[in-house]
Amino acid sequence: MKLSTLSLAITLLGSTLFGSAAMAASKEPIQPIAAAKVTNPALVELGKKLYFDPRLSKSGFISCNSCHNLSMGGTDNIKTSIGHNWQEGPINAPTVLNSSLNVAQFWDGRAADLKAQAGGPIANPGEMAFTHTLAINVLQSIPGYVAEFKKAFGSEVVDIDKVTKAIAAFEETLVTPNSRFDKWLKGDKKALSKAELEGYKLFKDSGCVACHNGPAVGGNSFQKMGVVEPYKASSPAEGRVAVTGKDADRFNFKVPTLRNVEMTYPYFHDGAANTLKEAVDVMGRLQLGKKFTDEENAKIVAFLKTLTGDQPNFKMPILPPSADATPRPTPFEKK
């Protein structure tokens, strides 16, 4: 066989094998996550700085990263987040990782996208406790930020629309591809152990994939919490009904992504489940009417841990210093 013919045969074989793996993956209810594509680096860099800047809060102490810590799976690993003046929030902080894949933002879906979500915590009296006007006044007083806004937007004008657009652009880069499960989906059959594969089969056969599917393994629908049995929540939040006003949406919450789920404890909108074992048990009983054995539970947990992908990896931003005219923060009130 001539070298050119051999090379063509190898290329065709490779294409066939790749095509077969891609076809096999397409038949699964879960798809691999694609790496982020950055089209405006200046906008993303500005958004990163704003994400980490506590000066967008009244106290000068709380940033987006406070509740969505990128060193901790994009959440804070506590039942409900702590906001301004040490207020305890009413609901568990969902992970920001892969949040761009969500059908909407917040547990009740009240924000249509990341841009709409980004402005909420700044003005929430229980979270960052600022106002959009005051936050803009702070940013406009910092020459370094004015220059960054001009670089990203072509104008020195700073407004809340640009702030939220920049934060959203940064958050859109926070995807976590290359999990071991993704590698298995793409054809690496050695990526998962026997127990993990059995856990995935249980996950599918038990009906978990009815809600936890797609690239994010969730995040793409609203479902009732407590289908077979009522769920006794420790949070006053009632879910989607707060947005639609329809009683049928009471206790309907956005299905959380299961990507990186071993890192995003505690679980559920009220943070009531501390471990994956507990979460699997509760979801099995309340949503599926199924009591998993300890062995089945362990296998499903083993599978869920294969969903941990590459975590965000970037150089921490150096924030531009405040100027003499920059409004200073208001300290927490002493109780």
N, C-alpha and C positions, 0 to 999 in steps of 0.2 A: 504493500500500500504506500503510495506517495505521501510525503510529509504534509503537503497541503490538504490532501484528502483525509489524512489522519486527524489533522487539526480541526477540519470541518466536522468530522465525526464526533470528536470530543466536545466541540462547541454545541452540536445538536443534542448530544447526550446530556450535557449540563443543562441546556435549556429545557429539555424534557423533564429532568429530575426537579428543576426549580418550578416548572409549571405544575408538576404533580403535587409538590409540597404546597404551592399556593392554592391549588384547587382543594386540597384536603383541608387547609386552614379556612377557606371560604365556607366550608360546610359546617364549621363549628359556630356555636352561638356567640363566641367571644372572638374578637379580632385583635391582632397586634396593634400596639400604639406606634404611630409614626413620630419621628423626631421633629422638633420644632424648626420652623423656617423663619429666620429673621430678615425682614425686608427693610426695616428702618432701625439700624443699630443705635442711632442717637436717641430715638424715641424710647427704645427699650432701656437704654442706660439711664435716661431721665426717670423712667418709671421705676427702675430698681432703686434709685436714690429716694424717691418719694415713698416707696414701699417700706424702706427702713428708717425713714425720718420721723422721730417722735415729736417734732415741732408741729406736726399736723394735728396734734392733740392739745387740749386746753392745758394739761399739766406739763406738757413737754416731756412726758414719760412713756406714753403708749404709741406704738407704731403698728402698722399692718402686721409686721412680723411678730408682735407680742402675742397675738392669738393664733397666727398662722405661721408658726416658727418653721423656717425652711431647714433647720437642723433636726427637726422632730417630725418629719412626715407632713409638714405643712399645716400642723395643728398645734395645740398646746398641751395635750395629754392630761387635761383635767376635765372634770365632769361638765362644768360650765365656766366660761371665761370670766376673768376679773377685769372690770372696766374702771372708769373714772371714779375717784374717791373710794376705791376698793369695793365697788358694787359688784355683786355676783350676777352674772347674766342669766337669762331664763332658759337658755338652750345651748347645747353642745356646739362648739365651733367646728364646722366641717372642714376637711382638708382643702387647701388651695391647689394642691397638686392635681393636674389633669382637669381642673375645674372648667377649662375652656370647652370640654366635651359635654358639659351638663346641658340639659334642655333649658334650664333657667338657674338662677342663683338664689341662695338661701334655702333653708329647709322647706319653706312654703312657696318658693318660686316667685317671690314678689319682685325680683329684679330680672329683667329679660336677658341680660348678658353681664359680662364682667365689668364693662364700663358703667352700667347702671348700678351695679353692686358697690363699686369702689367708693362712691360718694356717701353711701349710707352710714358706715361706722364713724366717719369724721364728724357728722352732725348729730349722731345719736347721743343723747345725754347720759346714757348708761355705758357708753363705750369710750370714744375719744372726746366726746362732750364739747367739741368746738362748734363753730358755724362755718359754712363755706366762705363767707365774707372774711371772717377773721383769719382763716387758713390762707386765703389768697393774699391778704395784707402781709402776712408773715413771709410768704414766698417772694412777693414783689419787693420786699425790703432787703432781700439777699442778692447782691450782685451776681454771685456765682450761679444762682438759679435763673435769674433773668437771662444770662448768657446761654444757659442750657436750653431754656425754652425757645430762644431764638434759633439755636442750632437745630432743634428738633422740629420746630413749626415754621421757621422763617419769620417769626415775629416776636418781639419782646413782650407782647401782651400776655399776661398770665390770667387765666380764668379757670373755673372749676371744670368746665368741659374739657380743657386740655389736660388738667391734672388727672381726671378720671380716665381719659384716653391713654395717657402715658402709663398709668398704673396697670390698666388692662393689657396694654401691649407687653409689659414685663410678665404679667401673670400668664399670658398665652404661651410663654416660653417654658413654663414650669410643667412640662410633660415628662413622664418617666418611662421611656422605651427600654427594650432589651432585658425584660424580666426573663427568668428561666422559662416561664410559661410561654412567653412570646417566642423564645428560641425553639420551643417544642412545636408551636404552631407553624413556624417557618420551616420545619423539617428536621430539626435536631432531636431525634428520638431518644438520645441519651441525656437530654436536659432534665428529665423528670425521673424520679424513682418509682418503683412499683406501687408503693403506698400512696404517693402523690397522684399517680394516674388513677388509682382506685378511688381516691378522694374526688377527683374531677368527675369520674363516672357517677359517683353518688350525687355530686352536686348537680349534674345534669338530670339523672334519672329521678331524683326526688322533686324536681320542679323548681329549684333555685334559679335556674336560668330564665324562667319566665319573667323575672324582674331584673336579675343581674346578668345583663348581656351586653353585647357591643364592645367597642374598644376599651371603654372605661369600666366594664363589668358593672354597670349601673349608671345612675345619673341621668337616664334618658326617659324617665316616666315618674308619675306620682302614684303612690299606692297606699292603701289603707294599712295602718299599723294595728294588727290584731284582727285577722280575718277569721280564723277558726275559733280563737278565744280572744276576749277583750284584753287589751294591753293596759295595765295600770301604770300610767306614767308619773314620774316625779316632777315633771315640768308642766307649767300651766299652758304651754303652747298647744294649739289645736290644729296646726297644720294649714292646709290649703284653704280652708273655710275663711281664714282671715283675709285672703286675697279675693276670693270669688263671692263670698257671702252665701254660698250654697251649702245647705246642711249636709248634702251628700258628700261634700269634700271635708267634712270634719274628721280629723285624725288621719287625713291623707297627707303624706310627706313625700318629698322627693327621695327616690331610692338612692342611697349613697353609693358612690363608687367603691369597689372593693380593691382597687389598685393600691398597693402599699399598705394593705389593711393591718398587717402585723405591727405597723408603726403608728396607727391612728387611733389607738385606744384612748379613753373608753368609748363604747359603742352606743348607737341609737341617738335619737334627737335629744334625749335627756341624759345621755352618758351613763345609763344605769348598768350596762354590762362592762365589767372591768377586763374580761379576757375573751379571746376568740372562742374558747370552749363554751363559755357561758352564752355568748352571742349566738353561736350555732345551735345550741340547745333551745334557746328562747325562740329563735326564728323558725326552727323546725316545728315546734309545738304550736306556736301562735299563728304562723302563716301557712304551714303545710299540713298541720294535724299529724305530724310524724315525730315519734320519740326515737332519736338516734341512740344507738348503743355507744358505749365509751369508745369502742374500736372504730365505729363509723365516724363518730365525732372527731377522733384523732386524725383520721384519714382526710376528712374535709378540711380540717385546720392545716394539715400538711400541704394540701393543695393551695389553700388561700395564701400561704406564705411564699409560694412560687410566683405570686403576682407582684412582688416587690421589684421595681425596676431601677434604672440608673437615677440617682437623686440629682437635683439641680447642683451644678458645680460651676462656680464662678468666683471672680475676685470680689471680695466685699467692697461696697462703695465707700468712698471717702466723701462725706457730706460737706457742701460748701458752708463756711462759717457764717454765723449771724453777723449782721452789721450793727453799728451803734444804735441805729434807728429801728432795729428789729424788735417787735413786741416780745416781752419776756413772758414765760409761762406763768400760769396761775397754779400755785401749789395745791395739793390735796387739802381738803378741810380736815381739821383735827376733830376727832369725835370725843 
